[in-house]
């Protein structure tokens, strides 16, 4: 009996599996079919330009592409070989658009040495073709809303600081991956005064500080990675400024305005205690304002330009507190210039580098310092006074001799002038009498 029950149960279990399996298989097949249809639908969406201005590129074969939606306006970029002629567009009805033959009310055309930028109102639906020396690695880019996303500037920025800003170029909501697009667009960074009368930059003009680059040079890490880098020095008046990023295409300009920033005065001031003796060096004193920077974090690199144009570099790597001192050797009298760069950390924890405004100081020449030097060396004020009296007497004597020479020269000039005038008068009288005698005869 038990064996019979077991056989019956096993048979029922197998029968249930056979009955359920077709449903599972059918469900799996149905799911697979739905996924395939979804993929096909997605692919079909990618192959057509959508009217929501999201799609970036129209795929094409043999420079052919299709516009499947009625659009109010479309802007296309065609990259071509440098220096080649502008392309020719063939519309679905076979008519052609040329650079020198198009309806100016419906078409705008900008041709460059490497691309054509064409804006068309109410483009004809259907298959189009572009004819020309189009670059083989290019794609037809549909321009919708080109914009740039830029990282916000730091909260604390300092006069003389060099900043790096990074931005990404977007077309609609998608990144522009084509490296050729950098030849089409120009990205500039401007600073505009907020005209706040509380700050030094009130009424200042706008300043273009830099242009974004994607060429792998300077602070731009990789070329053609669609990461655009701008580098600029804040070498203008402290105050409240608004950063504005401009995206310029041949036929359109977009801008991104960020929140105004407050540019603080440089936290470093320079002073020099000059020496009057060749054996004692000058002393440069750096004072650090701790309001926005951490004084102990600062290190310095600079150079001194002496009156004879010699240049001597220096560095200050160690130090604590709000002052640093550095000796500058005495060479000669004249104008000295100090150029200085500082590297440190702000109170917000950000590393920075900045250039301090050039500082100059003048050292009196040895001739002007002769008397004080003797007084300091010998402590004999009487000798110094005697030397001063002798110097004044020598100057007076030289001045008297110079005056005598000038008087003698003036006297000689007067004698020469008098003799010349007398000779002229005598000659005139002789001529007069000779002429009179001839008339009498």
MISEDREN-822695 format. One line per 10 residues: for each residue x, z, y of C-alpha. Coordinates in nm, 4 decimals, padded with zeros to 6 digits. Layout:
N
X Z Y | ...
end
This chain:
441
00.0000 00.0000 00.0000 | 00.2724 00.0966 00.2439 | 00.4653 -00.2210 00.1705 | 00.1509 -00.4257 00.2287 | 00.0941 -00.2556 00.5664 | 00.4511 -00.3261 00.6715 | 00.4183 -00.6945 00.5840 | 00.0887 -00.7155 00.7730 | 00.2378 -00.5507 01.0836 | 00.5435 -00.7789 01.0765
00.3235 -01.0874 01.0461 | 00.1098 -00.9707 01.3427 | 00.4209 -00.9105 01.5543 | 00.5607 -01.2585 01.4851 | 00.2226 -01.4149 01.5571 | 00.2063 -01.2381 01.8943 | 00.5536 -01.3685 01.9834 | 00.4489 -01.7206 01.8999 | 00.1363 -01.6885 02.1118 | 00.3168 -01.5374 02.4139
00.6206 -01.7683 02.4154 | 00.4487 -02.0815 02.5477 | 00.3137 -01.8842 02.8438 | 00.6630 -01.7528 02.9285 | 00.8150 -02.0961 02.8852 | 00.5429 -02.2468 03.1001 | 00.5968 -01.9828 03.3674 | 00.9741 -02.0432 03.3678 | 00.9156 -02.4154 03.3903 | 00.6748 -02.3637 03.6761
00.9279 -02.1456 03.8605 | 01.2016 -02.4035 03.8057 | 00.9734 -02.6773 03.9375 | 00.8926 -02.4725 04.2473 | 01.2630 -02.4085 04.3121 | 01.3397 -02.7781 04.2722 | 01.0622 -02.8729 04.5123 | 01.1826 -02.6130 04.7616 | 01.5377 -02.7480 04.7385 | 01.4119 -03.1028 04.7879
01.2049 -02.9898 05.0825 | 01.5037 -02.8145 05.2350 | 01.7215 -03.1200 05.1814 | 01.4593 -03.3456 05.3336 | 01.4481 -03.1118 05.6338 | 01.8267 -03.1325 05.6720 | 01.8134 -03.5110 05.6648 | 01.5732 -03.5385 05.9544 | 01.6050 -03.4356 06.3140 | 01.3493 -03.1654 06.3821
01.1567 -03.1328 06.7047 | 01.2448 -02.7620 06.7304 | 01.5898 -02.8554 06.8637 | 01.7674 -02.6551 06.5960 | 01.9317 -02.9250 06.3861 | 02.2798 -03.0051 06.5119 | 02.3701 -03.3216 06.3302 | 02.1984 -03.6344 06.2106 | 02.3646 -03.7509 05.8869 | 02.4318 -04.1210 05.8829
02.5639 -04.3921 05.6584 | 02.7496 -04.6898 05.7976 | 02.6701 -04.5598 06.1476 | 02.2976 -04.5650 06.0668 | 02.0682 -04.2714 06.1380 | 01.6959 -04.2079 06.1541 | 01.4778 -04.0308 06.4065 | 01.1599 -03.9223 06.2295 | 00.9846 -03.7139 06.4946 | 00.8398 -03.8104 06.8291
01.0669 -03.6395 07.0809 | 01.0346 -03.6052 07.4532 | 01.4111 -03.6325 07.4858 | 01.7232 -03.6529 07.2710 | 02.0917 -03.6337 07.3623 | 02.3449 -03.7893 07.1255 | 02.7253 -03.7813 07.1133 | 02.9234 -04.0538 06.9383 | 03.2973 -03.9959 06.8968 | 03.5085 -04.3098 06.8957
03.8716 -04.4114 06.8949 | 04.0588 -04.3375 07.2155 | 04.0411 -04.6195 07.4663 | 03.7863 -04.8221 07.2698 | 03.4837 -04.9844 07.4309 | 03.1521 -04.7969 07.4565 | 02.9244 -04.8298 07.1546 | 02.6099 -05.0423 07.1268 | 02.2895 -04.8797 07.0019 | 02.0441 -05.0882 06.7986
01.6878 -04.9534 06.8072 | 01.4409 -04.9771 06.5148 | 01.2833 -05.2911 06.6628 | 01.6231 -05.4645 06.6847 | 01.6632 -05.4349 07.0630 | 01.9978 -05.3115 07.1901 | 02.1158 -05.0483 07.4362 | 02.4498 -05.1263 07.6060 | 02.6515 -04.9420 07.8675 | 02.5777 -05.2209 08.1175
02.2199 -05.2890 08.0127 | 01.9700 -05.0040 07.9767 | 01.6636 -04.8627 08.1475 | 01.8018 -04.6078 08.3947 | 01.4672 -04.4286 08.4122 | 01.4734 -04.3557 08.0394 | 01.8433 -04.3506 07.9523 | 02.1483 -04.1678 08.0899 | 02.4873 -04.2776 07.9596 | 02.8286 -04.1199 08.0108
03.1248 -04.2981 07.8552 | 03.4658 -04.1365 07.8190 | 03.7889 -04.2513 07.6606 | 03.6946 -04.0781 07.3336 | 03.3154 -04.0452 07.3269 | 02.9760 -04.1673 07.4482 | 02.7164 -03.9129 07.5590 | 02.3693 -04.0693 07.5709 | 02.0429 -03.9045 07.6744 | 01.7237 -04.0921 07.5830
01.3670 -04.0080 07.6866 | 01.0957 -04.0809 07.4287 | 01.3342 -04.2355 07.1736 | 01.1804 -04.4889 06.9341 | 01.0942 -04.3427 06.5924 | 01.2659 -04.5093 06.2976 | 01.6109 -04.6215 06.1825 | 01.8822 -04.6623 06.4495 | 02.2337 -04.8012 06.4225 | 02.5475 -04.7429 06.6306
02.7993 -05.0269 06.6517 | 03.1552 -04.9692 06.7743 | 03.4893 -04.8102 06.6883 | 03.3288 -04.4809 06.5896 | 03.5687 -04.2247 06.4432 | 03.5310 -04.2179 06.0627 | 03.5346 -03.8361 06.0501 | 03.2740 -03.7888 06.3226 | 02.9076 -03.7103 06.2930 | 02.6310 -03.7963 06.5324
02.5754 -03.4723 06.7191 | 02.2343 -03.4016 06.8662 | 02.2762 -03.1908 07.1788 | 01.9927 -02.9463 07.2401 | 02.0855 -02.6278 07.4268 | 02.4618 -02.5926 07.4418 | 02.5657 -02.2388 07.5308 | 02.8494 -01.9948 07.4798 | 02.8474 -01.6431 07.3412 | 03.1193 -01.4267 07.4955
03.2275 -01.0764 07.4107 | 03.1508 -00.8373 07.6991 | 03.4416 -00.7295 07.9164 | 03.5803 -00.3737 07.8816 | 03.4178 -00.0896 08.0703 | 03.7417 -00.0022 08.2512 | 03.9409 -00.2944 08.3964 | 04.2409 -00.2560 08.6249 | 04.3876 -00.4594 08.9083 | 04.6760 -00.6732 08.7808
04.5603 -00.6492 08.4199 | 04.5735 -00.9525 08.1903 | 04.2548 -00.9891 07.9840 | 04.1702 -01.1975 07.6803 | 03.8081 -01.3027 07.6286 | 03.6739 -01.4771 07.3196 | 03.3676 -01.6990 07.3024 | 03.1849 -01.9142 07.0512 | 03.0154 -02.2408 07.1371 | 02.6597 -02.2906 07.0120
02.4198 -02.5819 07.0047 | 02.0791 -02.4199 06.9940 | 02.1329 -02.1343 06.7499 | 02.4006 -02.3027 06.5372 | 02.7752 -02.3099 06.5819 | 02.9303 -02.6434 06.6761 | 03.1796 -02.7092 06.4009 | 03.3102 -03.0455 06.5218 | 03.6630 -03.0070 06.6649 | 03.6086 -03.3282 06.8626
03.3456 -03.1543 07.0743 | 03.6129 -02.9721 07.2743 | 03.6906 -03.3072 07.4419 | 03.3301 -03.3257 07.5608 | 03.2727 -02.9770 07.6961 | 03.4578 -02.7784 07.9621 | 03.4337 -02.3995 07.9666 | 03.5291 -02.2189 08.2869 | 03.5338 -01.8503 08.3784 | 03.4406 -01.7524 08.7343
03.4178 -01.4173 08.9116 | 03.1721 -01.3729 09.1984 | 03.1600 -01.0791 09.4364 | 02.8361 -00.8803 09.4278 | 02.8827 -00.8352 09.8050 | 02.8525 -00.4607 09.7813 | 02.9714 -00.3254 10.1175 | 03.1090 -00.0149 09.9456 | 03.3974 -00.2116 09.7924 | 03.7012 -00.4028 09.9207
03.5794 -00.7377 09.7838 | 03.2708 -00.7445 10.0074 | 03.2233 -01.1023 10.1311 | 03.4968 -01.2441 09.9064 | 03.4679 -01.6026 09.7811 | 03.4103 -01.6860 09.4160 | 03.7235 -01.7212 09.2036 | 03.7844 -01.9457 08.9046 | 04.0141 -01.7389 08.6850 | 04.0622 -01.9523 08.3725
03.9245 -02.2126 08.1310 | 03.8528 -02.1484 07.7636 | 04.0805 -02.3147 07.5083 | 04.0652 -02.3906 07.1387 | 04.4089 -02.5475 07.0953 | 04.6072 -02.2700 06.9265 | 04.8291 -02.2100 07.2334 | 04.9000 -01.8841 07.4164 | 04.6433 -01.6206 07.3109 | 04.4223 -01.8672 07.1194
04.5008 -01.7876 06.7560 | 04.3882 -02.1028 06.5714 | 04.3233 -02.4550 06.6956 | 03.9857 -02.6199 06.6323 | 03.8238 -02.3101 06.4788 | 03.5380 -02.3051 06.7330 | 03.6703 -01.9748 06.8663 | 03.7431 -02.0368 07.2333 | 03.9881 -01.8098 07.4111 | 04.0293 -01.7400 07.7805
04.3267 -01.5549 07.9294 | 04.3446 -01.4492 08.2940 | 04.5052 -01.1969 08.5278 | 04.2918 -00.9797 08.7542 | 04.5188 -01.0373 09.0530 | 04.2492 -01.0193 09.3197 | 04.0835 -00.7526 09.5319 | 03.9414 -00.4478 09.3534 | 03.5658 -00.4031 09.3733 | 03.2439 -00.5071 09.2027
03.2527 -00.8530 09.0432 | 03.0137 -01.0509 08.8239 | 03.1659 -01.2640 08.5445 | 03.0023 -01.6064 08.5075 | 03.0867 -01.8424 08.2192 | 03.0129 -02.2084 08.2887 | 02.9536 -02.4659 08.0140 | 03.0013 -02.8119 08.1656 | 02.9022 -03.1344 07.9941 | 02.9063 -03.4721 08.1693
02.5327 -03.4626 08.2388 | 02.4427 -03.0951 08.2283 | 02.5806 -02.7521 08.3208 | 02.4842 -02.4192 08.1667 | 02.5966 -02.0735 08.2675 | 02.6144 -01.7280 08.1127 | 02.6084 -01.4312 08.3506 | 02.7286 -01.0950 08.2285 | 02.6713 -00.7553 08.3804 | 02.8858 -00.6836 08.6899
03.2096 -00.4959 08.6301 | 03.4056 -00.2627 08.8560 | 03.7674 -00.3656 08.9029 | 03.9716 -00.0520 08.9758 | 04.2877 -00.0389 09.1862 | 04.6189 -00.0467 09.0006 | 04.6958 00.3038 08.8689 | 05.0705 00.2695 08.9391 | 05.2468 00.3007 09.2755 | 05.6168 00.2445 09.3492
05.8423 00.4246 09.5970 | 06.2213 00.4130 09.6425 | 06.4582 00.6722 09.7856 | 06.7416 00.4607 09.9266 | 07.1031 00.5701 09.9234 | 07.3477 00.5342 10.2130 | 07.6602 00.5593 09.9986 | 07.7937 00.2992 09.7577 | 07.8797 00.5743 09.5095 | 07.5205 00.7014 09.4937
07.2440 00.4809 09.3406 | 06.8937 00.4362 09.4809 | 06.6067 00.6130 09.2999 | 06.2841 00.4360 09.2080 | 05.9852 00.6672 09.1609 | 05.6724 00.5529 08.9728 | 05.3550 00.7541 09.0273 | 05.0689 00.7200 08.7752 | 04.7053 00.7868 08.8638 | 04.5484 00.9469 08.5526
04.1862 00.8673 08.6490 | 04.1538 00.5684 08.4142 | 04.4785 00.5652 08.2123 | 04.6677 00.8049 07.9874 | 04.9997 00.8678 08.1700 | 05.1962 00.9634 07.8572 | 05.1076 00.6300 07.6935 | 05.2724 00.4136 07.9590 | 05.5958 00.2208 07.9161 | 05.7464 -00.0184 08.1703
05.9437 -00.3402 08.1796 | 06.0759 -00.4830 08.5049 | 06.3582 -00.6361 08.7050 | 06.5344 -00.5814 09.0374 | 06.6335 -00.8761 09.2544 | 06.9252 -00.7810 09.4824 | 06.9976 -00.9313 09.8279 | 07.2549 -01.1723 09.6783 | 06.9807 -01.3022 09.4387 | 07.1292 -01.1316 09.1343
06.8622 -01.0116 08.8900 | 06.8947 -00.6986 08.6786 | 06.6279 -00.6196 08.4145 | 06.5338 -00.2638 08.3211 | 06.2881 -00.0746 08.1028 | 06.1432 00.2756 08.0944 | 06.0495 00.3618 07.7377 | 06.0157 00.7376 07.7556 | 05.8613 00.9904 07.9855 | 05.5730 01.2312 08.0212
05.3474 01.3321 08.3039 | 05.2463 01.1358 08.6074 | 05.5893 01.0300 08.7387 | 05.8849 00.8265 08.6118 | 06.2245 00.7814 08.7763 | 06.4828 00.5059 08.7429 | 06.8195 00.4654 08.9150 | 06.9009 00.1348 09.0874 | 07.2681 00.0756 09.1566 | 07.3922 00.0343 09.5126
07.5350 -00.3135 09.5738 | 07.5029 -00.4033 09.9402 | 07.2673 -00.3850 10.2323 | 06.9655 -00.6104 10.2525 | 06.6242 -00.6730 10.0993 | 06.5617 -00.5645 09.7371 | 06.2574 -00.6673 09.5287 | 06.1085 -00.4898 09.2248 | 05.8862 -00.6704 08.9729 | 05.7169 -00.4423 08.7191
05.4874 -00.4715 08.4171 | 05.3157 -00.1729 08.2555 | 05.1810 -00.1255 07.9029 | 04.9582 00.1634 07.8053 | 04.6189 00.2953 07.7041 | 04.3054 00.3548 07.9087 | 04.1077 00.6766 07.8920 | 03.8570 00.4885 07.6748 | 04.1277 00.4199 07.4128 | 04.1858 00.0512 07.4912
04.5388 -00.0905 07.4995 | 04.6201 -00.2807 07.8181 | 04.8995 -00.4613 07.9982 | 04.9164 -00.5187 08.3718 | 05.1439 -00.6463 08.6459 | 05.2111 -00.4132 08.9381 | 05.2181 -00.5828 09.2818 | 05.5763 -00.6672 09.3817 | 05.7514 -00.3922 09.5780 | 06.0350 -00.4516 09.8262
06.2677 -00.2171 10.0130 | 06.5492 -00.2663 10.2622 | 06.8933 -00.1047 10.2578 | 07.0913 -00.0812 10.5827 | 07.4300 -00.2546 10.5894 | 07.7591 -00.0610 10.5810 | 07.8314 -00.1399 10.9510 | 07.5146 00.0368 11.0604 | 07.6017 00.3314 10.8347 | 07.9662 00.3692 10.9392
07.9202 00.6689 11.1717 | 07.6854 00.8710 10.9444 | 07.9202 00.8103 10.6528 | 08.2162 00.9559 10.8447 | 08.0116 01.2568 10.9499 | 07.9047 01.3257 10.5907 | 08.2538 01.2712 10.4486 | 08.4605 01.4695 10.7020 | 08.2035 01.6874 10.8709 | 08.3679 01.6114 11.2052
08.1030 01.5240 11.4595 | 08.3614 01.5094 11.7409 | 08.5470 01.2243 11.5713 | 08.2229 01.0376 11.5244 | 08.1367 01.0790 11.8941 | 08.4835 00.9617 11.9942 | 08.4464 00.6542 11.7725 | 08.1056 00.5889 11.9228 | 08.2519 00.6139 12.2775 | 08.5353 00.3785 12.1827
08.2856 00.1378 12.0331 | 08.0724 00.1467 12.3473 | 08.3807 00.0979 12.5684 | 08.4907 -00.1977 12.3591 | 08.1453 -00.3470 12.3853 | 08.1430 -00.2943 12.7650 | 08.4865 -00.4520 12.8005 | 08.3831 -00.7480 12.5897 | 08.0683 -00.7854 12.7948 | 08.2701 -00.7726 13.1219
08.5146 -01.0340 12.9930 | 08.2272 -01.2552 12.8876 | 08.0666 -01.2179 13.2339 | 08.3980 -01.3092 13.4035 | 08.4318 -01.6173 13.1877 | 08.0760 -01.7211 13.2723 | 08.1418 -01.6678 13.6486 | 08.4597 -01.8765 13.6363 | 08.2762 -02.1497 13.4479 | 07.9957 -02.1463 13.7049
08.2496 -02.1656 13.9920 | 08.4240 -02.4622 13.8337 | 08.0888 -02.6320 13.7856 | 07.9996 -02.5765 14.1526 | 08.3380 -02.7174 14.2695 | 08.2972 -03.0241 14.0542 | 07.9442 -03.0799 14.1829 | 08.0575 -03.0345 14.5479 | 08.3495 -03.2758 14.5142 | 08.1260 -03.5297 14.3429
07.8653 -03.5059 14.6174 | 08.1314 -03.5404 14.8915 | 08.2778 -03.8456 14.7224 | 07.9360 -04.0042 14.6975 | 07.8668 -03.9368 15.0690 | 08.2065 -04.0803 15.1782 | 08.1566 -04.3883 14.9627 | 07.8099 -04.4373 15.1123 | 07.9507 -04.4125 15.4706 | 08.2239 -04.6663 15.3954
07.9693 -04.9099 15.2576 | 07.7470 -04.8512 15.5614 | 08.0243 -04.9243 15.8149 | 08.1478 -05.2297 15.6260 | 07.7971 -05.3781 15.6184 | 07.7461 -05.3023 15.9876 | 08.0722 -05.4726 16.0867 | 07.9782 -05.7833 15.8922 | 07.6455 -05.8023 16.0700 | 07.8175 -05.7665 16.4099
08.0385 -06.0696 16.3429
end
